[in-house]
Amino acid sequence: MNHHIGVTISLDASEEVRQKAMMAAHILHLPWKERKATLGETCAFDCDCLLIYTKQLPEIRTKDSIYRFHLGTAELRIKQMKRGVQDRLLALLPPRKDIVIVDATFGAGRDATVFSWYVGNVGKVISLEKSAALWAIGKEGLAQFSDSDKDVIEALRRIELYHYDFVSWLLKAQSKSVDVIYFDTMFKHPVKRNANHIEAFRKSACYDTLQESILLEACRVARECIIVKERSFSPLFKNELFTKIDSKRGQSTAYGVITCKNRK
């Protein structure tokens, strides 16, 4: 699924923001769209969505939807953990914090934020994002997003985000060089798509799928485990590589775990 994305600025953007946006378009190999009075005139009907640089953080817009960097459920999960509530995803990690986690599908960055908060200064979180627009949104968000919780902001700043697709990264990575690799690819059947108003996000995302060959390559690179988030009914979980499927009643998503320890 390929969507056409253009880059422009908000109507009130300064010359500095304009130069930053034009540089981003050049670096990301996305078409520059001179800003007109309306977004419809700006994209001239040849773009599905626009990456818009503003006085604040950049945003992605479609006709009916807007996506900006925000913590969303990550902030709630961290608050719950501070109160002693166990996080379902973190419970699947190795029982120590001095680990290197690769979030191979950064997306909105919420899981990466939770990972980073959890491992603190003793661990490390590396994130990959293939989508040029989502990488740009994430890069600015990690560097500039502000919040009243100092721990959360420090967690954001520690994440290393790279504009990379996970297949290319895996092929170049050294064997047993990280501890955990996490995949949360875009669902073919999204959860409450209309209710969540995520059309702008979905149109700027990449839709690479996981194959057994990719999972095997991930097993080569990871020392501890692979974690995959998918719909509970996903046929991917029928693969015999998975050693555990964490699926709970009432939950629309599940986590599959592949243990890499002692795997040749």
SEZATI-407291 format. One record per residue (C-alpha): residue in three letters; x, y, z. Coordinates in steps of 0.5 Angstrom, whole numbers, plus 500, padded with zeros to 3 digits. Layout:
BEGIN
alaXYZ
...
END
This chain:
BEGIN
met500500500
asn503506498
his501513499
his503520496
ile506525501
gly508532500
val511537505
thr509544506
ile508549512
ser503552516
leu500559514
asp503563520
ala510559519
ser516563520
glu522564514
glu526559519
val520554519
arg520554512
gln527553511
lys527547516
ala521544512
met524545505
met531542508
ala526536510
ala523535504
his530535500
ile533530505
leu527525506
his526525498
leu519528499
pro515533494
trp515540496
lys509543496
glu508551496
arg503553501
lys497556498
ala491559502
thr488552503
leu491545504
gly487542498
glu490548493
thr497546496
cys497539495
ala493540488
phe490533489
asp496529487
cys498527495
asp494523500
cys497527506
leu501533507
leu507533512
ile506540515
tyr511544519
thr509549524
lys511554529
gln510548534
leu511540532
pro510538525
glu503535523
ile501530518
arg494532515
thr489529511
lys482531509
asp479529515
ser484527520
ile490530523
tyr496526527
arg501530531
phe506527536
his503525543
leu504520548
gly497518548
thr497511552
ala504511554
glu503516559
leu497512562
arg501506562
ile507509566
lys503512571
gln500506572
met507502573
lys509508578
arg503505582
gly505498582
val501496576
gln504491572
asp505493564
arg503487560
leu508488554
leu514489559
ala512483563
leu515479557
leu522482557
pro528479560
pro528480568
arg533485568
lys534493565
asp541493563
ile538490556
val538493549
ile531493546
val530495538
asp523497537
ala523496529
thr517499528
phe517506531
gly510509529
ala507513534
gly513512539
arg509510545
asp512503546
ala519506545
thr517511550
val515505555
phe521501554
ser526507555
trp522509561
tyr523502564
val530501562
gly532508564
asn540509564
val542502565
gly539500558
lys538502551
val532503546
ile534504539
ser528505534
leu527504527
glu522508522
lys521507515
ser516512513
ala519518512
ala513522515
leu513518521
trp520519522
ala520526521
ile514527526
gly518522531
lys525526531
glu522532532
gly517530538
leu523526541
ala527532541
gln522538543
phe516534546
ser514537553
asp511534559
ser510535566
asp513528568
lys521529568
asp522522568
val518521561
ile521527558
glu528524560
ala525517557
leu524520550
arg530524550
arg534517551
ile531514545
glu535513539
leu531514532
tyr533512525
his530513519
tyr531505517
asp527499515
phe527493519
val529488514
ser535492511
trp537494519
leu537486520
leu541484514
lys547489516
ala546487524
gln551483527
ser549476530
lys547477538
ser548484538
val542486542
asp537483547
val530484544
ile527486538
tyr520488538
phe515488532
asp509492531
thr507492524
met501496521
phe495491522
lys491489516
his485489520
pro486496524
val483496531
lys477501531
arg479505526
asn474510525
ala473511532
asn481512533
his481517528
ile488515525
glu487516518
ala493521517
phe497516521
arg495510517
lys496514510
ser503516512
ala505509515
cys509503512
tyr506496511
asp511492511
thr509485513
leu513480517
gln515473514
glu519467517
ser525469514
ile525476517
leu523473524
leu529468523
glu534474521
ala531477528
cys533471532
arg540471529
val541478531
ala537478538
arg540475544
glu534474548
cys527474545
ile523477539
ile516480541
val511481536
lys504485537
glu499483532
arg491482532
ser490475536
phe487472530
ser493473526
pro495467522
leu502469523
phe502466530
lys501459527
asn508459526
glu512454530
leu517459531
phe513462537
thr514459544
lys509463547
ile502467545
asp500472550
ser493473548
lys487476553
arg480475553
gly477482552
gln484485549
ser484486541
thr491485540
ala496479542
tyr504479543
gly507473540
val514471543
ile520467540
thr525465545
cys532466542
lys537464547
asn540457545
arg537458538
lys543456533
END
